[in-house]
Amino acid sequence: RISVTYFKGEMIGRQLVRACSNWSLASFARRAYSDLASAVGSNSETSTADVLTDKFGRNHTYLRISLTERCNLRCQYCMPEDGVQLTPRDALLTTEEIVQLSRLFATAGINKIRLTGGEPLVRRDIIEIVGELSAIPGIKCVAMTTNGVTLSHKIQRLREAGLGALNISLDTLVAAKFQFISRRKGWDKVMRGIDDAIRHGYQPVKINCVVMRGLNDDELCNFVELTKEKMVDVRFIEYMPFDGNKWNYNKFVSYVEMLDVIRTQWPSFQRLTDSPNDTSKAYHVPGHLGQVGFITSMSQHFCGSCNRLRLTADGNLKVCLFGASEVSLRDILRKQGSTDGELLNLISQAVDRKKPRHAGMFNISKQKNRPMILIGGLVYSYVTSYILTKFRVFTSKLSTGVSKFQLSRCFSDFSHVNSSGEVNMVDVASKPITKRQAQASASVVLGERVFNLLQKNQLNKKGNVLSTAKIAGILAAKNTDHMIPLCHSIPLTHVAISIEFNQSSYSLKLSSSVECNGQTGVEMEALVAVTVAALTVYDMCKSASHDVRITDVQLDRKSGGKSHDYIRL
């Protein structure tokens, strides 16, 4: 039995919905809430209690507002290779709408606003915007993230208008590299902007640096050296996937790998205490004025303490940086007769749908989302494969070093990496002995002529193709540990290879089945068996045609052991 014990205006039953862990009860409660809210009407007083608290108890107090999609740099990394389609001017939020929405968010509990872009300093009215936002009751801090190119010209007026904190995006300390990346000069202006910000009382000035292998991972210690005599907080950001930036794990440098590099020069590099909602893991070199942080969005996410919302330049609310879901506040705001209650209701529903965590970097890289420049936030580097290729040639002329490659040790999914970030054979001594099974498959596309010859058993120069392939697959399964370095030697109890003719595609379907009673699985044995069997078919048929292709090598199912059974659907 469900009863609604409190409602006022449009704030009806939200706590009830969040309290319902059972899906059907939550669904019923949402319908009841909607019906009651409609009955009360839109003219009643609106309560802001719990509007910004999601169903996981996260209270959102921090709003990031993208003021523009435009920028005064033309970085090869910030946009997709084919550029971005800028939103028409009349579809962007006006200054008045930005201030109006900020006031509304403040009544709901937002106490910090960060202005982002594009590049926020390209706005002609940026000083006025900062002044109006900093005067809103309940707003304790107005901050800004900028590329710093024009900061020196505006820093004093920004300070006087009430700008309370500054983040400056800078991915390299090499002037020539900066110009190559951004297609503009300006590195010296950025450095001057950092110094001017410190002189105007921004202590620390936060420096955002996205670390990417092959581009700037060789500058980690140079950035840390900045903290020796400057009151700066250098924040190393793990490379994140966004639409159009061709994210690749090979470019990714994990937090733990960065730590290892820095500690080779400063062994006493020490951890500091973080505040509850900090996104950055703080560190410090004893004796240095400033500090260092690591934003580990990919390897060690901080979704459980996230208190941030994002408002795009075209008025869409994003509750998660990595989520594609958005709701338009602009459309409601511009609707004739709309009320604050409608906006608060829409905001509350969006916040309530926020997921417990993002999907993980490999899944995010496959999802559709805005390019970073159209979201707003960190005005930072996202490098395409094309740019990295050109940059490797360019860096050879700069005589910059390249940091050595170390495997990331920070992902629990990667069982063959030890605590030192080195490859490692898993210790299975403590695992129980259970029955393990695995099946894998592959296809060998022969073409019509070779298919017909094989089916008629007319390809026997090296012996019977199918029988030889089966024997090769069985031998390969038994010797997997000799071919795959980190596999264990397993006493197999059963190996079978089957081969079927597929007339419609002129191909062979090869399947392997492997079993053992042991302490680790036999997926690799099954995959090696079917792969070697397919290679044997190729070897014995290539005299007739080199157009034979091996495709679709895959694990079809596995069972046994601690992990869940797997069946490919």
N, C-alpha and C positions, 0 to 999 in steps of 0.2 A: 504494500500500500504506500502510495506516494502522496504527500501533502505539501503544498506551498505555504509556508508559514509567514513569509515576508515578501512584500513587493512594494515598490514605490516608483511611480512613473514607468519608465521602460526597463528598470533594473529588476527583473522578475526571474527568480529561479536559477540564476547563474551558478550559485553555490551548489544547488541541488544537482545540476547537470554535471558539475565537476566531481561531485561526490559519488556519482554512479559509475562504478567500475564495470558493471555489467553492460554490454553494448545495448541490449534491448531496452534496459531501463533508461540509459542515457538518451536514447533516441526518443523514448516516450516523453522524457522530461523536456527535451528540446521542443517537441511539438506543443507541450503544455505551456512552456514559456512563450512560444511564439503566439499562441492563441490568446493568452492573458495580456501580453503586451499590446496586441491589436485591440483588445477590448478596452484597455485603459486609454489608448489614443496617444497621439504624438504631441499634444499640447501640455501634457502633464510635466511636472518637474522631473528632471533627469538626475539620477544618482550616479556618481562616478566610482562607487566602491567596486573594487575587483575588476574594473574594466581592463586593466593591463596585467592581470595575473592569469597565467594559463593553467590548464588542467593538471600540470605537473608541479604547480606551486611556484613557478618562476615569476617574480614581479619585475616588470619592465620599467626602468626609470631613465633610460638613455635613448635619445632619438638622434639619428644621423640623417641630415637633410642635404640632398644633392641640390645645389643652387643652379647648376647649369650643366649641360652636356659638352660645352665648348672648352677648349684648352689652348694655351699659347705655346705649347710644344707639339711636335708631330712625331711622337715616339713610335718606333717601329714595333714596339712590344705591347702597347696599351690597347690597341684596337686589333680586330681581325685584319688579315692581310688585305681584304677587299674593302676595308673601311667600315664605317657605321652610318646608318641613315639617321640623321639628326631629326628630332621631333620638331614639327612646325611650331613657331613661336606662340601661336594662340592656344596650343595644346599644353604649354608649360604653365606651371603655377606662377601667378603674378606675385610681386612682393607682398601685397596686401593679403593674398591667400596664404602665403608662407607664414606670415605673422599670425593670421587668424587660426590656422591649424596648430601652430606652436602654442598659442594660448589655450586651445582646447586640450591638447596633450598635457599641458602643465596642470590643468584642473584635474586631470585623471591620474597624475602622479609623476609625470616626467620632470626630472630636476636637472638634467644635463642635456645640452644640444650640441652636436658637432656639425659644422658646416663643411661640405665636401663638394666635389664636382664630378666630372670635368675638373676645371681649375676655378675654385670659388673667387679668386682675386681678379678674374676677368670681368666680374660683375661691377658695373659703374657705381651701383648703389650699395656696395658691400659694407661700407662704414655705417650707413644708415640701417642696414639689416642687422648688423651686430648690435648697434645701439638699441634698436627696438626689441630684439630678442632678449638682451641682457636685462631689460627693464621689466620683463614679464614676471609677475609674482610667482614664486615657487621655483624659478630657474636659478640654480646655484652657480652654474658654469656654462658659458658659451665657448666652445673650442673650435678649432679649424684644422683641417688637413690640407696642405698646399704643396705645390712643387717648389715654392720659394723663389722663383725667378724675379718677381716684382715685389717681394715682401719688404725689402729695405725702404722702398718709397712710401709704404703705407703702415709700417709697423707702429709708429708713434700714434697715429690716428686710430688704429685698431685697438691699441692699448687704452686710449682715452675713451673709446666707445664701449669698452667693457669686455673685450676678448680676453678670456681667462687662461687659455691653454693653447699650445701650438704643436702640431706634428708636421714635420717637413720630410717629404719623400726624396730619398737620395740613394741610388743603387750603386754608385761608384765614386771613388775618390780620385779617379783618373780623368782629367779634363778632356783629353782626346776621346776617351771611351764614352764619356757623357755626350759629346757632340755626335759621335757615330750613332749612338742609340736614339737620341732625341731629334736628330736632323737640325738642331739649333745650337748655337753657342749659348752659354749661360751658366756653366758650372761655377765660375767665379762669383756670379751674382747669388747663386744658391748658398755658397759658403759665406758670403758676406751677410746674407739674410740670417743665417744661423747665428753668427756673431752678434748682429744687431738685435736679434730676439733675446739673446742672453743679456745684453746690456739694458734692455727695456724690462727686465725683471722676469722673463719666462725661464724659470729654473725648476726642473730641467726643460730644455727643448727636446722633444722626442723626434728622433730620426728614424723613419721607416725604411727598411732595406729588405727587399725581397731577394732571397739567395737562390741562385740558379747555377747548376753545374755547368762549367764551361764558359760562364759569363762573368760572374763576380765572386765565386766561391773562394778564389785565391786572395780576396781582399778582407776576409773576416778579421784577421788580426790587425789590419790597418784601421778598420772601423773601431775595434776595441781600443786601440791606441788613442783615438779621439777623446775617449772618456778620461784620459789621464789629466788633462789640464782644462777641459771644457765641461761645464755643467750640462751635459747632454745625457739622454737615455737612448742609446742605440738599440732599436728593436729589430732583430733578425726575424723575417717572416718566411715561413715555409711556402714554397711555390704552390699555388692553388689552381685547380682547373676552372676555367670559365669559357663561355661560348666564344669560339673563334680564336682562342690562344694556343690551340694545338698542344695542350698539356701532354707531357710525356714523363713517365716515371724516371727515365734516364736523366732528366734535368733536375729531378727532385733531390734536395739535400735536407736530411732530417735534422731535427733539433739535437739529437744525440750525437750525430756525426759532427755538427758544428761545435758542440761542447768539446769533443775530442781534439779537434783542431786547435781551439783556443787554449785548452789546457796544456798543449805541448809547449806553448810559450809562457803561459801563466798557470802553473800547477796549483796555485792557491786561489784560483777563480772560485768564488764562493756564492752559494745560494742565499737570497734574501727572502724575507717574508712578504707574501703577496696579500693584497686586500681581497675580500670575498668575491668580487665580480671582475677581477683583473683578467684580461685576456693574455697578458704577458707574464712569463715566468722570469722573475727578476734575479740578476746576478751582479756581482761586483768584484773588481780587482782591488784588493787592499791597497790603499794609498792613492787611488784614482778619485778625482772629483765626481765624475759621473758614474753611470751604471749601464748595464746591458740587459736586454730582455729578449725572450724568444716567444714568438707567437706560433703555437704548435697546432694550428687548426686541423692539419691533416694527420699527423702521427699521434698526437695526444689531445683529442678535441676537448673543449671546455663547454660543450653544449649544456651541461647540467646546471651551470651557473650563469647562462646567458641572460643578460638584462637589456638587450639592444633591439631596437626596431629601426627600419630604414624607410625614408620617404624619398621617392625618386623625383627628379626634376619635373616629370609630367604628372606628379600627384598620386602615384601608386604606392601603397603600403606593402612593404616586404617584411615578413616577420623573421625570415632567415636569409642570410646572405647567399646561401647555396641552394635555396629552394626557388623553383620557378613560379610558385603561387604568388599572385599579387591581387590586391583589390584597389579600385580607384576611389580615392577620397575626393579627387577633383570633381568627378561627375556628380557626386552627391552635393558637394559644396556649391556647385553652379546650378543645381536644380532649383527651380522656383519654389519657394515655400519650404525649403529644407530646414531642418532644425539641428541643433547640436546633439540632440538625443539620437537622431538617425545616424549621425557620424560616429558617436560613441558606441552605438549598437553594432555598426559595421566593424569598427576597430576591435571591439570585444570579441566578436565572432572570429575575426582573423587571428587574433592572439590565441583564442581557445583552440584553434586548429593547428597551432604550432607543434611540430613533431618533437619527440624527446631528444633527437640528435640528427645531424646530417647523415647522408647516405654513405659516407666514406669516399675517399678520394678517387678510387677506381670507378665507382658507380657515378660519382659527380661528373667525372670526365666524359661520361657517355650521355649525360642529361642535357636537355635544352635549358638555357638560362641566358640572361642578358650578358653582353660583354661588360667588363668591369666599368668602363667609362660611362656606360648608360645606367649603372646602378648607383655609383657614388660610394665613396669610402676611402680606402687607401688609394692614393693616386700613384699606382706603382706598376712595375714592369711585368709584362707577360710576353715572353719571347717565342716567336714562331720558329719552327725547325729551319726555315729559310734564313732567318736572321742569325741563328746560332752557327749555321754553316759558314755564312759570310764573316761572322765575327771571329771564328777560329783563325781565318786568314789574317784578319785585321790585327788581332792580338799578337801575332808573331812579330809584328812591326813595333809593338809597344814594349817588348821584352818583359811582359808580366808573367809570373809563374803560374803554374796550374797545380791546384791541390790534388793530392793523390786520391784515387777512388777507394772508398770504403763502403762495404755493404751496410745498409741501415739495420740497426739492431732493435729499432723501436716498435716493430709491428709484431704483435703476438701471433698473427697469422703465418709469419715466416718462421717455421720451426727449425730451419737449418741455419740460423744465425744465432751466435751465442751472445753473452752479455758484453763482450768486448767488440761487437760488431763484425766478427770474423765468421767465416763459414764453419759449420759444426755438424757432426753426425749426432742425431738425436739419441739420447740414452734411453733404451727401452727395457732396461733390466728390471725395473719395478712394475712394468706392465703385465697384466695377467695373460696367460695363454688362452686364446680363443680361436674359433674357426673364422678364417678370413677368406672372402671370395671377391673376385673382381672380373668384370667382363669389359672388353674394349672392341672397337671395330675400325675398319678403314675401307676405302674403296680404291680400286685400281681401274682407271678408265683406259680401255685398250684401243678403242676405235673398231670400226666394223671388220676390217680385214684381219687384224690380229685376233680379235674376238672369235671369228669363225675358224681361224687356224687352230687356236687353242682348244676350242670346243670339239674340233675334229681330231684332237691329239696329234696335230701335224707340226708342233714346235718341240721337237725332241732332240735337238743337237746337243744339249747339255744334260738331257735326262728328262724325266717326267716333271713338268713344271709344278703341278699342284702338290704332288707328294713331296717334292724337294722343299717347296715353300712351307709346308706344314712342319717338316722336320726342322727347318731353319728357325721357325717361330718357337718351337718347343725348346730347342737348344738356347735360343736367345733369352727366353724367360728364366731358364736355370742359371744363366750367367749375367743377369741384370746388374749385380753388384760390381762386376768387372767393367761395365760400360757407363753406368751412372754413378759418379763418385761417392755420393752420400747415401746410397742405398745399402741396406743391411743384407748379409748373406742369409737367405731364408730356405729351409728345407721344404720344398714344395711337395704337396701330396697329389696334385693333379694339374695337368696342363693339356688343353685341347685347342686345336685350330680347325675351323670350318671355313669352307670356301663355296660360295654360291655364284652361279652365272646370272647376270641381269641383262636379258636380251634387249630391253627397251633403251638402255643407255650404253650398251656394248661395254659393260664393266663387270668386274668381280667384286663381290662383297665379302670381305674377310672378317672373321670374328674370332676372338680369343677368349678363353675361360681359364682362370687360374685359381687354385685353392691352396690353403696351407692351414696348419694349426700352429699359430705362432703369436708373437708379441707385437707385430707391426703388420700393416696392410700390404696387399699385393697389387695395388693399382699400377705401379710402375712396371711390374712384371708383365701384367696384361697388355699395357701399352707398348712395351718393348717387343713383346711377342708378335703382336699384330703388325707393328711397323717393320720389323725384320722380315716377316713373311711377305709383306707387300713389296719390300725392296728386292727380295729374291725373285718374285714374279717379274718385276721390272728388269732385273739382270738377265733373266732367261728369255725375255721377250724383246729386248732392245735390238737384237740382230734383225728383227723383222720391222721394227719401227722405234724411233726415238721420241715419238709423240705420246707414248704411254705416260699417264699422269697418276700420281698417288694423291688422294684427297681425303678429307673428312676423317682424319685420325682422331679418335675421341674415346673417352671413358664413358661407358654406357651405364654401368652400375657397380656398386661396391657394397659390402656388408661386413659386419663384425667389428669388434673393437669399441672404444669409448665414444668415438664420434658417431653422429647419426648415419644411418644407411643412406645411400645416394642412388637415385634412379634418374637418368636423363629423360626428360619428357619429350 
